[in-house]
Amino acid sequence: LAEVMLAGVDAILIPKCESAAQILEVEDAAREAAPSSICPALIPIVETALGVIRAPEIAVASPSVVALAVGLEDLLTDLGALRSEGGIETLFARSMIVLAARAARIQPLDSVFANFRDLEALKRSCRESRAVGFEGRGCIHPSQVEVVRECFSPTSEELAEAHEIVQAAEQAATGPGSGVTVVRGRMVDAPIVDRARKLLLRHG
């Protein structure tokens, strides 16, 4: 870790993280290795059943924790589960990672996709990940980077709709009524407006 800190890294991944104590241990070691430097961003990877159960405390262990990731291969082994095409065997665990990360206001990151030659399967997996609430995932091969970036980025249509929602909400707020409006035939209330604003803040 001392050599890594001297190299000026931006982030440190913490594999098989199972407790907040592990986060603090890495943080202390990083500060000891480079006292004059700011602790890099920390990204714990949850890869065991115990880690999943403790995900909420791991996510808030330190302000240095900027994201919470899941590692499925080791998790499957620890669970004694069999991999399926739909991923139902890890849906609960992955959802726990998303919930813990969102509650802590950090990024939830899905597991790497092992079959780096099947980019179509990677696309399907990324779309499912985004639907669950993940904001990204790790890559194990350069060919995956562009696919992952594209799948986790909003489409031009999504951005256009978000702009419409925010504009309609702002107009409704200045007029009579409750502030609820309609965009593209759908009722738009505060939670939908909030999601649209966050989308534009990140990608607009």
N, C-alpha and C positions, 0 to 999 in steps of 0.2 A: 504493500500500500504506500510506503514511503516513496518508492520510485515513481509510482503513479501520480502521487501528489506533486512531486517535483516536476513532472511533465506538464502540469497545468491542465488536468482533465476537467471536462465540464460536468460529467455525471458518473456515478458509480452504481452499477447493478449489484444487488445483494441477493444471490440465489438461495433457494430453499429457506426463505425467511419464515420464521415461525413465532416471532415475538417482538415486542417493542424494544426489549433489551438488546436484541441483535442490532437494531437500528442505531441505538445510542452507542453501542460498542464500536461500530464502524465510524460513526460521527466523531467520537472521542479519538479514535486512532488517526483519523484524517487530520484533525486539528493538531494532534501531537506531532505528526509527521511534517506538517507545514504550519507552524503557529501563526505566521504572518498572512496566511491565505484564508480566504473564505471557504468554508466547507462546500464541496461540490454538491450538485443536486443528487439526491439519493432515490433510487428506484428499486424497492424490494420486489422480488419475484416470489409469489406464493405457489408452492409446488407440492404441498402436502395437505392432508385433511386437517391437521392441527393449524396449519397456516391459514386455511380457509376460515375456520371457526374464529381465529384471532385476527382476521383481516381488519375489522374496525379499529382495533387498538394499534395495529401496525401502521395503518394509514395516517393516524394522528400522532405518531410517536415523536416526530420532530418537524419543525418548519422546513427542514432540508428535504423532506420527502415531497417530491413533486408529482409522482405518479405511482400507481400500484399495478403490477403486472401479474399475469397468471402463466404458469408453465404446465402445459397439459400432459406431456409425456410422463414426467415423474409423478404427477398427480394421479394419472390413470393407474400407475403401478401401485401407488399408496392406497388407492381406493379398491384395488382388485377388480376394476371395471374393464369392460371390453369396448374398444373404440367402435362407434357406429358412424354411418355416413351423416346422420342428422345431428350427432353430438349430444343426444339427450342425456347421456351418462354424465356429462359435466356441466349441464345447463345450470343446475343449482349453484355449483361452485363458482362458475363464471359470473352468474348474477350476483352472488355475494361480493365478488371483487368489484363489480360495477357499483353496487350499493355502498360499499365501504368507501370507495374512492369518491363518489359523488357527495356523500355525507361529509367527507373531509375537504371537499372542494379541490381535489386533485384529479389528475387524468387517469382513467382506467385503460389499461393496455392489454389486448388479448395476446394469446400465446403465438409463437412462431408457427408457420405452416410448413410442415416437414417436406412435402412433395414439391420441390422447387421447379420441377419440370412441368407440372400441370397448372398453368396459369389460369385456366378457366375455372378449375376447382378452387383456386385461391380467390378469384373474384367472388364466387358464390359464398365462400367462407367469410370474406370481408364484409359483404353485404349483410350477412346474418349477424356478424359481430357488431356492426354499426346499429342494426335494428335493436340489439340487446342493450346498447348504450356505450359500447367501447368507442374510444376516440382514435385508436390506432393499434398497431401491433409491430412486433419485431420482425426483422427479415434475416434470412440465413443465406440469401444469394442475391447478387445485384439485380438479377432479372425480376425479382419480386418488388423492388422499391417503387417503380412507377405504378404498378398495379395497386399496391397498398395506398400510395398517395392519392391516386385517382378515386379509389373506392371510399376512402374516408373524407374526401373533400366534397362539399355540396355541389350539385350540378347547377348550371346556369339557370335552369327552371326553378330550382329550390331557392336560389338567391333572389330571383325576380319575385317569387311569391312572398318571400320574407319582406322585401321592400314594400310590396302592396299591403301586407298586413300592418306593418309599422305605420305607413302613411294613413291607412284607414283608421287605425286606432287613434292617431293624433288628431284626425279630423273629428272623430266621434267624441273625443275628450273635450273639445271646444264647443260642442253643440249640446242640445237638450238630450236627456236620456241617461242611461246607466253606463255608457261607455262601451257596451257590447255592440259589435257591428258584424257585417257579413262580407266575406271575401270569397269570390268564386263559388258562391252558393253555400258556403259553410259558415256557421256561426263562429265568430272569433271573440274570445274573452281573454282575460288577463294572462293565464298560463301560456296560451298560444302566442300572444304578443311578446311575452317574456322570452320564449324560445326563439322567436324570430329576431329579436334584438340581440340575443346572445350569438346567434348564427352570423349576423351581420358584423358584430363586434370582432368575431374571430376571422371571418373570411370576406367581409364586405369591402 
